[in-house]
Amino acid sequence: MMTLHPQYITDTAGEKLVVLSISEFNSIMDELDAVEDVRLYHEAKKQDDGERIPMAEVLKKLDTNRKIMDK
Protein backbone atom coordinates (compact mmCIF):
# COMPACT_ATOMS: atom_id res chain seq x y z
CA MET A 1 0.00 0.00 0.00
CA MET A 2 1.40 3.37 -0.93
CA THR A 3 1.58 6.22 1.54
CA LEU A 4 0.31 9.56 0.30
CA HIS A 5 0.89 13.00 1.74
CA PRO A 6 -1.92 15.09 0.25
CA GLN A 7 -2.19 18.80 0.87
CA TYR A 8 -5.62 20.36 0.70
CA ILE A 9 -6.29 23.87 -0.49
CA THR A 10 -9.46 25.83 -1.10
CA ASP A 11 -9.69 28.29 -3.97
CA THR A 12 -11.48 31.64 -3.85
CA ALA A 13 -14.73 30.02 -5.05
CA GLY A 14 -14.64 27.54 -2.16
CA GLU A 15 -13.65 24.57 -4.35
CA LYS A 16 -11.42 22.13 -2.52
CA LEU A 17 -8.30 20.92 -4.31
CA VAL A 18 -5.73 18.26 -3.51
CA VAL A 19 -2.02 18.69 -4.17
CA LEU A 20 0.32 15.68 -4.38
CA SER A 21 4.00 15.40 -5.09
CA ILE A 22 4.77 14.34 -8.64
CA SER A 23 6.15 11.00 -7.40
CA GLU A 24 2.94 10.28 -5.49
CA PHE A 25 0.86 11.30 -8.50
CA ASN A 26 2.94 9.01 -10.76
CA SER A 27 2.52 6.14 -8.28
CA ILE A 28 -1.26 6.58 -8.40
CA MET A 29 -1.20 6.66 -12.21
CA ASP A 30 0.89 3.46 -12.28
CA GLU A 31 -1.62 1.74 -9.99
CA LEU A 32 -4.52 2.89 -12.18
CA ASP A 33 -2.73 1.54 -15.27
CA ALA A 34 -2.29 -1.82 -13.55
CA VAL A 35 -5.97 -1.93 -12.57
CA GLU A 36 -6.96 -1.07 -16.14
CA ASP A 37 -4.73 -3.87 -17.46
CA VAL A 38 -6.49 -6.36 -15.18
CA ARG A 39 -9.90 -5.06 -16.29
CA LEU A 40 -8.96 -5.39 -19.96
CA TYR A 41 -7.62 -8.90 -19.35
CA HIS A 42 -10.89 -10.01 -17.78
CA GLU A 43 -12.89 -8.37 -20.58
CA ALA A 44 -10.78 -10.14 -23.20
CA LYS A 45 -11.19 -13.49 -21.44
CA LYS A 46 -14.99 -13.07 -21.52
CA GLN A 47 -14.87 -12.39 -25.26
CA ASP A 48 -12.42 -15.23 -26.04
CA ASP A 49 -13.99 -17.57 -28.58
CA GLY A 50 -11.06 -19.99 -28.44
CA GLU A 51 -9.94 -19.26 -32.00
CA ARG A 52 -6.20 -18.85 -32.45
CA ILE A 53 -4.20 -17.74 -35.49
CA PRO A 54 -0.67 -19.14 -35.90
CA MET A 55 2.06 -16.49 -35.75
CA ALA A 56 3.33 -17.47 -39.21
CA GLU A 57 -0.11 -16.70 -40.65
CA VAL A 58 -0.26 -13.33 -38.89
CA LEU A 59 3.18 -12.39 -40.21
CA LYS A 60 2.21 -13.48 -43.72
CA LYS A 61 -0.93 -11.32 -43.62
CA LEU A 62 1.03 -8.35 -42.29
CA ASP A 63 3.62 -8.76 -45.04
CA THR A 64 0.89 -8.98 -47.68
CA ASN A 65 -0.83 -5.87 -46.30
CA ARG A 66 2.49 -3.99 -46.21
CA LYS A 67 3.15 -4.85 -49.86
CA ILE A 68 -0.32 -3.63 -50.82
CA MET A 69 0.20 -0.37 -48.88
CA ASP A 70 3.61 0.20 -50.49
CA LYS A 71 2.12 0.21 -54.02
N, CA, C and O atoms as CSV, one atom per row, in Angstrom:
chain,resi,resn,atom,element,x,y,z
A,1,MET,N,N,0.848,-1.177,0.000
A,1,MET,CA,C,0.000,0.000,0.000
A,1,MET,C,C,0.893,1.240,0.000
A,1,MET,O,O,1.839,1.336,0.782
A,2,MET,N,N,0.587,2.163,-0.864
A,2,MET,CA,C,1.398,3.373,-0.934
A,2,MET,C,C,0.952,4.374,0.132
A,2,MET,O,O,-0.211,4.401,0.534
A,3,THR,N,N,1.883,5.176,0.569
A,3,THR,CA,C,1.583,6.223,1.539
A,3,THR,C,C,1.550,7.546,0.797
A,3,THR,O,O,2.496,7.904,0.096
A,4,LEU,N,N,0.457,8.263,0.958
A,4,LEU,CA,C,0.307,9.559,0.301
A,4,LEU,C,C,0.368,10.672,1.340
A,4,LEU,O,O,0.023,10.482,2.507
A,5,HIS,N,N,0.810,11.825,0.887
A,5,HIS,CA,C,0.891,13.005,1.743
A,5,HIS,C,C,0.157,14.157,1.045
A,5,HIS,O,O,0.782,15.119,0.596
A,6,PRO,N,N,-1.170,14.049,0.960
A,6,PRO,CA,C,-1.915,15.086,0.247
A,6,PRO,C,C,-1.939,16.395,1.034
A,6,PRO,O,O,-1.925,16.409,2.264
A,7,GLN,N,N,-1.976,17.476,0.287
A,7,GLN,CA,C,-2.189,18.796,0.868
A,7,GLN,C,C,-3.495,19.303,0.284
A,7,GLN,O,O,-3.750,19.158,-0.912
A,8,TYR,N,N,-4.313,19.892,1.126
A,8,TYR,CA,C,-5.622,20.361,0.699
A,8,TYR,C,C,-5.620,21.881,0.685
A,8,TYR,O,O,-5.154,22.531,1.621
A,9,ILE,N,N,-6.149,22.424,-0.392
A,9,ILE,CA,C,-6.288,23.871,-0.490
A,9,ILE,C,C,-7.695,24.180,-0.970
A,9,ILE,O,O,-8.350,23.349,-1.599
A,10,THR,N,N,-8.143,25.375,-0.669
A,10,THR,CA,C,-9.458,25.829,-1.102
A,10,THR,C,C,-9.257,27.091,-1.927
A,10,THR,O,O,-8.587,28.027,-1.492
A,11,ASP,N,N,-9.847,27.111,-3.130
A,11,ASP,CA,C,-9.693,28.292,-3.973
A,11,ASP,C,C,-10.678,29.373,-3.540
A,11,ASP,O,O,-11.447,29.186,-2.598
A,12,THR,N,N,-10.645,30.501,-4.238
A,12,THR,CA,C,-11.483,31.640,-3.852
A,12,THR,C,C,-12.968,31.374,-4.037
A,12,THR,O,O,-13.797,32.066,-3.446
A,13,ALA,N,N,-13.317,30.380,-4.851
A,13,ALA,CA,C,-14.725,30.016,-5.053
A,13,ALA,C,C,-15.180,28.963,-4.041
A,13,ALA,O,O,-16.337,28.542,-4.064
A,14,GLY,N,N,-14.279,28.537,-3.156
A,14,GLY,CA,C,-14.638,27.537,-2.164
A,14,GLY,C,C,-14.438,26.103,-2.621
A,14,GLY,O,O,-14.748,25.166,-1.885
A,15,GLU,N,N,-13.917,25.922,-3.846
A,15,GLU,CA,C,-13.649,24.575,-4.354
A,15,GLU,C,C,-12.419,24.009,-3.658
A,15,GLU,O,O,-11.384,24.669,-3.559
A,16,LYS,N,N,-12.548,22.780,-3.179
A,16,LYS,CA,C,-11.419,22.135,-2.517
A,16,LYS,C,C,-10.568,21.412,-3.555
A,16,LYS,O,O,-11.089,20.764,-4.463
A,17,LEU,N,N,-9.264,21.532,-3.408
A,17,LEU,CA,C,-8.302,20.917,-4.312
A,17,LEU,C,C,-7.315,20.092,-3.504
A,17,LEU,O,O,-7.085,20.353,-2.322
A,18,VAL,N,N,-6.738,19.098,-4.156
A,18,VAL,CA,C,-5.727,18.259,-3.514
A,18,VAL,C,C,-4.427,18.405,-4.291
A,18,VAL,O,O,-4.417,18.362,-5.522
A,19,VAL,N,N,-3.346,18.575,-3.570
A,19,VAL,CA,C,-2.019,18.685,-4.173
A,19,VAL,C,C,-1.191,17.494,-3.702
A,19,VAL,O,O,-1.123,17.195,-2.510
A,20,LEU,N,N,-0.563,16.818,-4.671
A,20,LEU,CA,C,0.321,15.684,-4.377
A,20,LEU,C,C,1.688,15.962,-4.983
A,20,LEU,O,O,1.816,16.750,-5.920
A,21,SER,N,N,2.690,15.316,-4.448
A,21,SER,CA,C,4.004,15.396,-5.094
A,21,SER,C,C,3.910,14.658,-6.430
A,21,SER,O,O,3.039,13.809,-6.621
A,22,ILE,N,N,4.800,14.987,-7.335
A,22,ILE,CA,C,4.775,14.335,-8.644
A,22,ILE,C,C,5.034,12.838,-8.507
A,22,ILE,O,O,4.460,12.046,-9.255
A,23,SER,N,N,5.883,12.439,-7.572
A,23,SER,CA,C,6.153,11.002,-7.401
A,23,SER,C,C,4.916,10.276,-6.881
A,23,SER,O,O,4.639,9.153,-7.302
A,24,GLU,N,N,4.170,10.901,-5.972
A,24,GLU,CA,C,2.937,10.282,-5.486
A,24,GLU,C,C,1.891,10.217,-6.593
A,24,GLU,O,O,1.186,9.217,-6.734
A,25,PHE,N,N,1.794,11.286,-7.376
A,25,PHE,CA,C,0.865,11.298,-8.502
A,25,PHE,C,C,1.219,10.185,-9.492
A,25,PHE,O,O,0.340,9.453,-9.946
A,26,ASN,N,N,2.508,10.059,-9.824
A,26,ASN,CA,C,2.938,9.011,-10.759
A,26,ASN,C,C,2.664,7.620,-10.208
A,26,ASN,O,O,2.308,6.715,-10.963
A,27,SER,N,N,2.824,7.437,-8.903
A,27,SER,CA,C,2.517,6.142,-8.279
A,27,SER,C,C,1.038,5.811,-8.432
A,27,SER,O,O,0.684,4.670,-8.731
A,28,ILE,N,N,0.179,6.793,-8.229
A,28,ILE,CA,C,-1.263,6.581,-8.400
A,28,ILE,C,C,-1.571,6.227,-9.848
A,28,ILE,O,O,-2.356,5.315,-10.107
A,29,MET,N,N,-0.962,6.937,-10.795
A,29,MET,CA,C,-1.205,6.661,-12.209
A,29,MET,C,C,-0.734,5.256,-12.579
A,29,MET,O,O,-1.395,4.569,-13.358
A,30,ASP,N,N,0.404,4.821,-12.027
A,30,ASP,CA,C,0.895,3.460,-12.283
A,30,ASP,C,C,-0.091,2.421,-11.758
A,30,ASP,O,O,-0.355,1.420,-12.424
A,31,GLU,N,N,-0.632,2.658,-10.569
A,31,GLU,CA,C,-1.619,1.740,-9.993
A,31,GLU,C,C,-2.880,1.691,-10.853
A,31,GLU,O,O,-3.434,0.617,-11.088
A,32,LEU,N,N,-3.329,2.850,-11.321
A,32,LEU,CA,C,-4.517,2.888,-12.180
A,32,LEU,C,C,-4.271,2.140,-13.488
A,32,LEU,O,O,-5.157,1.442,-13.981
A,33,ASP,N,N,-3.077,2.283,-14.048
A,33,ASP,CA,C,-2.731,1.540,-15.269
A,33,ASP,C,C,-2.792,0.038,-15.024
A,33,ASP,O,O,-3.293,-0.717,-15.858
A,34,ALA,N,N,-2.276,-0.390,-13.872
A,34,ALA,CA,C,-2.290,-1.817,-13.545
A,34,ALA,C,C,-3.721,-2.323,-13.388
A,34,ALA,O,O,-4.049,-3.414,-13.855
A,35,VAL,N,N,-4.565,-1.542,-12.736
A,35,VAL,CA,C,-5.971,-1.927,-12.567
A,35,VAL,C,C,-6.660,-2.007,-13.925
A,35,VAL,O,O,-7.446,-2.923,-14.168
A,36,GLU,N,N,-6.372,-1.060,-14.804
A,36,GLU,CA,C,-6.963,-1.069,-16.144
A,36,GLU,C,C,-6.505,-2.295,-16.930
A,36,GLU,O,O,-7.293,-2.898,-17.658
A,37,ASP,N,N,-5.231,-2.664,-16.784
A,37,ASP,CA,C,-4.728,-3.870,-17.455
A,37,ASP,C,C,-5.490,-5.110,-17.003
A,37,ASP,O,O,-5.837,-5.961,-17.822
A,38,VAL,N,N,-5.747,-5.213,-15.714
A,38,VAL,CA,C,-6.493,-6.362,-15.182
A,38,VAL,C,C,-7.918,-6.355,-15.723
A,38,VAL,O,O,-8.450,-7.399,-16.101
A,39,ARG,N,N,-8.539,-5.167,-15.760
A,39,ARG,CA,C,-9.902,-5.060,-16.286
A,39,ARG,C,C,-9.953,-5.492,-17.750
A,39,ARG,O,O,-10.846,-6.238,-18.151
A,40,LEU,N,N,-8.996,-5.025,-18.543
A,40,LEU,CA,C,-8.961,-5.390,-19.960
A,40,LEU,C,C,-8.714,-6.880,-20.143
A,40,LEU,O,O,-9.280,-7.496,-21.046
A,41,TYR,N,N,-7.873,-7.465,-19.295
A,41,TYR,CA,C,-7.617,-8.904,-19.351
A,41,TYR,C,C,-8.907,-9.684,-19.124
A,41,TYR,O,O,-9.226,-10.607,-19.873
A,42,HIS,N,N,-9.648,-9.302,-18.081
A,42,HIS,CA,C,-10.893,-10.012,-17.780
A,42,HIS,C,C,-11.930,-9.823,-18.896
A,42,HIS,O,O,-12.667,-10.751,-19.229
A,43,GLU,N,N,-11.979,-8.633,-19.460
A,43,GLU,CA,C,-12.892,-8.373,-20.575
A,43,GLU,C,C,-12.523,-9.232,-21.782
A,43,GLU,O,O,-13.398,-9.796,-22.440
A,44,ALA,N,N,-11.234,-9.329,-22.069
A,44,ALA,CA,C,-10.781,-10.140,-23.203
A,44,ALA,C,C,-11.076,-11.618,-22.968
A,44,ALA,O,O,-11.459,-12.328,-23.898
A,45,LYS,N,N,-10.902,-12.086,-21.736
A,45,LYS,CA,C,-11.192,-13.493,-21.435
A,45,LYS,C,C,-12.667,-13.800,-21.650
A,45,LYS,O,O,-13.008,-14.886,-22.119
A,46,LYS,N,N,-13.551,-12.857,-21.311
A,46,LYS,CA,C,-14.989,-13.073,-21.517
A,46,LYS,C,C,-15.318,-13.178,-23.000
A,46,LYS,O,O,-16.216,-13.923,-23.391
A,47,GLN,N,N,-14.586,-12.428,-23.826
A,47,GLN,CA,C,-14.867,-12.391,-25.260
A,47,GLN,C,C,-14.098,-13.457,-26.037
A,47,GLN,O,O,-14.280,-13.578,-27.248
A,48,ASP,N,N,-13.252,-14.224,-25.375
A,48,ASP,CA,C,-12.420,-15.231,-26.039
A,48,ASP,C,C,-13.290,-16.342,-26.614
A,48,ASP,O,O,-14.012,-17.022,-25.885
A,49,ASP,N,N,-13.211,-16.516,-27.927
A,49,ASP,CA,C,-13.990,-17.570,-28.582
A,49,ASP,C,C,-13.156,-18.835,-28.792
A,49,ASP,O,O,-13.636,-19.808,-29.373
A,50,GLY,N,N,-11.915,-18.821,-28.321
A,50,GLY,CA,C,-11.057,-19.990,-28.438
A,50,GLY,C,C,-10.293,-20.072,-29.743
A,50,GLY,O,O,-9.400,-20.908,-29.880
A,51,GLU,N,N,-10.622,-19.222,-30.707
A,51,GLU,CA,C,-9.943,-19.261,-32.005
A,51,GLU,C,C,-8.547,-18.658,-31.878
A,51,GLU,O,O,-8.367,-17.609,-31.259
A,52,ARG,N,N,-7.582,-19.318,-32.460
A,52,ARG,CA,C,-6.202,-18.849,-32.455
A,52,ARG,C,C,-5.688,-18.823,-33.887
A,52,ARG,O,O,-6.069,-19.652,-34.713
A,53,ILE,N,N,-4.815,-17.856,-34.168
A,53,ILE,CA,C,-4.198,-17.740,-35.486
A,53,ILE,C,C,-2.698,-17.959,-35.296
A,53,ILE,O,O,-2.073,-17.272,-34.488
A,54,PRO,N,N,-2.116,-18.903,-36.026
A,54,PRO,CA,C,-0.674,-19.140,-35.899
A,54,PRO,C,C,0.126,-17.882,-36.250
A,54,PRO,O,O,-0.255,-17.123,-37.140
A,55,MET,N,N,1.230,-17.674,-35.545
A,55,MET,CA,C,2.063,-16.492,-35.753
A,55,MET,C,C,2.531,-16.385,-37.197
A,55,MET,O,O,2.579,-15.284,-37.746
A,56,ALA,N,N,2.872,-17.492,-37.815
A,56,ALA,CA,C,3.327,-17.469,-39.210
A,56,ALA,C,C,2.245,-16.887,-40.117
A,56,ALA,O,O,2.546,-16.140,-41.049
A,57,GLU,N,N,0.993,-17.228,-39.844
A,57,GLU,CA,C,-0.113,-16.702,-40.652
A,57,GLU,C,C,-0.287,-15.201,-40.428
A,57,GLU,O,O,-0.538,-14.455,-41.375
A,58,VAL,N,N,-0.156,-14.768,-39.197
A,58,VAL,CA,C,-0.258,-13.335,-38.890
A,58,VAL,C,C,0.836,-12.569,-39.620
A,58,VAL,O,O,0.568,-11.544,-40.247
A,59,LEU,N,N,2.064,-13.062,-39.539
A,59,LEU,CA,C,3.180,-12.391,-40.208
A,59,LEU,C,C,2.989,-12.356,-41.717
A,59,LEU,O,O,3.312,-11.358,-42.361
A,60,LYS,N,N,2.471,-13.432,-42.282
A,60,LYS,CA,C,2.214,-13.482,-43.724
A,60,LYS,C,C,1.180,-12.427,-44.115
A,60,LYS,O,O,1.353,-11.720,-45.108
A,61,LYS,N,N,0.103,-12.323,-43.328
A,61,LYS,CA,C,-0.931,-11.323,-43.621
A,61,LYS,C,C,-0.383,-9.910,-43.483
A,61,LYS,O,O,-0.696,-9.041,-44.297
A,62,LEU,N,N,0.429,-9.676,-42.463
A,62,LEU,CA,C,1.029,-8.354,-42.288
A,62,LEU,C,C,1.940,-8.011,-43.456
A,62,LEU,O,O,1.925,-6.880,-43.943
A,63,ASP,N,N,2.727,-8.971,-43.906
A,63,ASP,CA,C,3.620,-8.755,-45.035
A,63,ASP,C,C,2.824,-8.456,-46.300
A,63,ASP,O,O,3.180,-7.560,-47.065
A,64,THR,N,N,1.749,-9.204,-46.519
A,64,THR,CA,C,0.886,-8.977,-47.684
A,64,THR,C,C,0.279,-7.581,-47.624
A,64,THR,O,O,0.269,-6.862,-48.623
A,65,ASN,N,N,-0.229,-7.196,-46.453
A,65,ASN,CA,C,-0.827,-5.867,-46.301
A,65,ASN,C,C,0.204,-4.767,-46.520
A,65,ASN,O,O,-0.097,-3.739,-47.127
A,66,ARG,N,N,1.429,-4.985,-46.023
A,66,ARG,CA,C,2.485,-3.995,-46.205
A,66,ARG,C,C,2.798,-3.818,-47.681
A,66,ARG,O,O,2.979,-2.693,-48.147
A,67,LYS,N,N,2.863,-4.918,-48.421
A,67,LYS,CA,C,3.153,-4.852,-49.855
A,67,LYS,C,C,2.053,-4.108,-50.595
A,67,LYS,O,O,2.331,-3.341,-51.517
A,68,ILE,N,N,0.808,-4.328,-50.197
A,68,ILE,CA,C,-0.320,-3.628,-50.819
A,68,ILE,C,C,-0.225,-2.135,-50.525
A,68,ILE,O,O,-0.454,-1.312,-51.412
A,69,MET,N,N,0.113,-1.779,-49.283
A,69,MET,CA,C,0.196,-0.373,-48.879
A,69,MET,C,C,1.362,0.342,-49.562
A,69,MET,O,O,1.294,1.546,-49.805
A,70,ASP,N,N,2.430,-0.396,-49.870
A,70,ASP,CA,C,3.610,0.203,-50.493
A,70,ASP,C,C,3.400,0.517,-51.968
A,70,ASP,O,O,4.196,1.250,-52.554
A,71,LYS,N,N,2.352,-0.017,-52.582
A,71,LYS,CA,C,2.118,0.208,-54.017
A,71,LYS,C,C,1.634,1.603,-54.280
A,71,LYS,O,O,1.387,1.964,-55.431
